Amino acid sequence: MICPVSHHDERERECADGLHLCASCADRLAEAPANLAALYVDLEPRLASSEAADGQPRGKGGTPNRIPNSVIVEARADIEAVLRSWSRLVSEDRGISAPHPDPADCGRFLTRHTAWLAGQPFAEEAMELDEVWRRHRGKVQPSLARTFVVGGCPAPECAGTLTVHLSGDGNAASVIYCDTDAEHMWPRDLWLHLGLSIEAERQAC
């Protein structure tokens, strides 16, 4: 089966085993929720709170903000809406509790379910998460690296918590690691495998 997503080089790619996306698109989808949640936070300081004497908008720290306030507001609303809508779809389709509508909570929730999304016939539509991130990432200068909690570690007999480490360079999240066992670590190219492990553990419960 051919991946339905249009690629920048216009080459067709085979879908990964058991998925409705190629491996590259599945990896992008796996990273998108964390990237969106971080971008939502990074955009907040760009909201202009005052006007300089020359009429140039300035951010909260007094630094010039060349992007109109309305554009930042619209970008954050776009991010919030896409995270909420896909979280709602996943919770309804899977019969599980929806997360709090806060973008950070939705980002954590969706990160745990991107492998499931990549295996659905509507996986191409779920790539909207990546598209929204790419659409708005240029509106902010990336901040320093940050972390946020994803959920429980799927490793056998491990009670640790998984945390995403965001690189802060404007690209994708770099690594997910367990706070209990240092060997339980997944770099970005293994996010899909991690998602599949989490999904397998969920189905076994």
C-alpha positions in Angstrom: 0.0 0.0 0.0 1.3 3.5 -0.9 1.5 6.2 1.7 -1.3 8.7 0.9 0.6 11.7 2.1 2.2 14.0 -0.5 6.0 14.1 0.0 8.3 17.0 -0.8 10.3 15.0 -3.4 7.0 13.7 -5.0 8.2 10.1 -4.7 5.8 7.4 -3.7 6.6 5.5 -0.5 5.3 2.2 0.8 3.4 2.2 4.0 5.1 0.7 7.0 3.9 -2.7 8.1 0.5 -2.4 9.8 0.3 1.3 9.2 -1.5 3.6 6.7 1.6 5.9 6.6 5.2 5.4 5.5 7.8 5.2 8.2 8.9 8.8 7.7 5.3 10.2 8.0 4.6 8.0 11.0 7.7 9.4 12.7 6.6 13.0 12.0 3.1 12.2 13.4 4.7 10.6 16.5 6.6 13.9 17.2 3.9 16.3 16.3 1.8 16.5 19.5 4.9 17.3 21.7 6.1 19.8 19.2 2.7 21.5 19.1 2.4 21.6 22.9 5.9 23.2 23.2 5.2 25.7 20.4 2.0 26.8 22.1 4.0 27.7 25.1 6.8 29.4 23.1 4.4 31.6 21.3 2.9 33.1 24.5 5.8 35.5 25.1 5.5 36.8 21.6 2.1 38.4 22.4 2.6 42.1 22.3 1.8 43.9 25.6 2.9 47.3 24.6 3.8 49.6 21.7 7.2 51.2 21.2 7.3 54.9 20.7 8.0 54.3 17.0 4.8 52.3 16.8 6.6 48.9 16.5 5.0 46.2 18.5 7.1 44.8 21.4 6.8 41.6 23.3 6.5 41.2 27.1 10.2 41.5 27.6 10.4 44.7 25.6 12.0 43.1 22.6 10.7 44.0 19.1 8.0 41.7 17.9 7.6 42.0 14.1 4.7 39.6 14.0 1.3 41.2 14.6 -0.4 40.3 17.9 -3.4 38.9 16.0 -1.2 36.5 14.1 0.2 35.0 17.3 -3.3 34.8 18.8 -4.5 33.0 15.7 -1.6 30.6 15.7 -2.1 29.6 19.4 -5.8 29.2 18.8 -5.1 27.0 15.8 -2.7 24.8 17.8 -5.2 24.5 20.7 -8.0 23.6 18.3 -6.1 20.8 16.5 -4.8 19.3 19.7 -8.3 19.3 21.3 -10.1 18.0 18.2 -7.8 15.0 17.7 -7.7 14.2 21.4 -11.5 14.2 21.3 -11.6 11.9 18.3 -9.1 9.4 19.9 -11.0 9.3 23.2 -14.3 8.8 21.4 -13.1 6.2 19.0 -11.1 4.2 21.6 -13.7 4.6 24.3 -11.3 6.1 26.8 -11.4 9.2 28.9 -10.5 12.5 27.2 -7.6 14.6 28.6 -8.1 18.0 30.1 -8.4 20.5 27.2 -5.2 22.2 28.1 -2.8 22.0 25.1 0.0 20.4 27.3 -2.4 17.6 28.5 -3.7 17.0 25.0 -0.1 16.8 23.7 0.8 14.2 26.3 -2.4 12.3 25.5 -1.9 12.2 21.8 1.8 11.3 22.1 0.6 8.0 23.6 -1.8 7.3 20.8 0.0 8.4 17.6 0.9 4.8 16.8 -2.8 4.0 16.8 -3.5 7.0 14.7 -0.9 5.9 12.1 -2.6 2.6 11.8 -6.1 4.0 11.0 -7.5 4.5 7.5 -7.8 8.2 8.3 -4.0 8.5 9.2 -3.5 10.9 6.4 -5.9 13.3 8.0 -4.1 13.0 11.3 -1.0 14.4 9.6 -2.8 17.7 10.2 -1.0 17.7 13.6 2.4 17.9 11.8 1.1 20.4 9.2 -0.1 22.8 11.9 3.2 22.7 13.7 5.1 23.3 10.4 2.7 26.2 9.5 3.4 28.1 12.8 6.9 27.1 13.9 8.4 30.1 12.1 6.5 32.6 14.2 8.7 32.0 17.2 12.4 31.9 18.1 12.7 28.5 19.9 13.4 28.7 23.6 15.8 26.6 25.6 15.3 22.8 25.8 12.3 21.8 27.9 10.7 18.6 29.1 7.2 17.4 29.9 5.7 14.1 31.1 4.2 11.6 28.6 3.0 8.8 30.8 4.1 5.5 32.3 7.0 3.5 31.0 6.0 0.4 29.0 9.1 -1.6 29.9 8.2 -4.8 31.8 8.1 -4.4 35.6 9.1 -0.8 35.3 7.1 1.8 37.3 8.9 4.8 35.8 7.5 7.8 34.0 8.3 8.7 30.4 9.4 12.3 29.8 9.9 14.0 26.4 13.1 16.1 26.1 12.5 18.8 23.5 15.7 19.9 21.8 14.8 23.6 21.7 16.3 24.0 18.2 13.0 24.4 16.4 13.0 20.9 15.1 11.5 17.7 16.5 11.6 16.4 20.0 14.9 14.6 20.5 14.4 11.8 23.0 11.9 10.2 25.4 13.4 8.7 28.5 12.3 6.9 31.7 13.0 8.6 35.0 13.6 5.3 36.7 15.9 3.3 34.4 18.4 5.1 32.2 18.4 2.3 29.7 14.8 2.9 28.9 15.4 5.6 26.4 13.9 6.2 22.9 15.5 8.6 20.5 13.3 10.2 17.9 13.8 7.5 15.3 12.3 5.0 17.7 9.2 6.9 18.7 7.0 4.8 16.5 8.3 1.6 18.0 7.6 3.1 21.5 4.1 4.0 20.5 3.5 0.4 19.2 4.8 -1.0 22.6 2.5 1.3 24.5 -0.4 0.2 22.3 0.5 -3.5 22.7 0.6 -3.1 26.5 -2.8 -1.3 26.5 -4.4 -4.1 24.5 -3.0 -6.7 26.8 -4.6 -5.1 29.8 
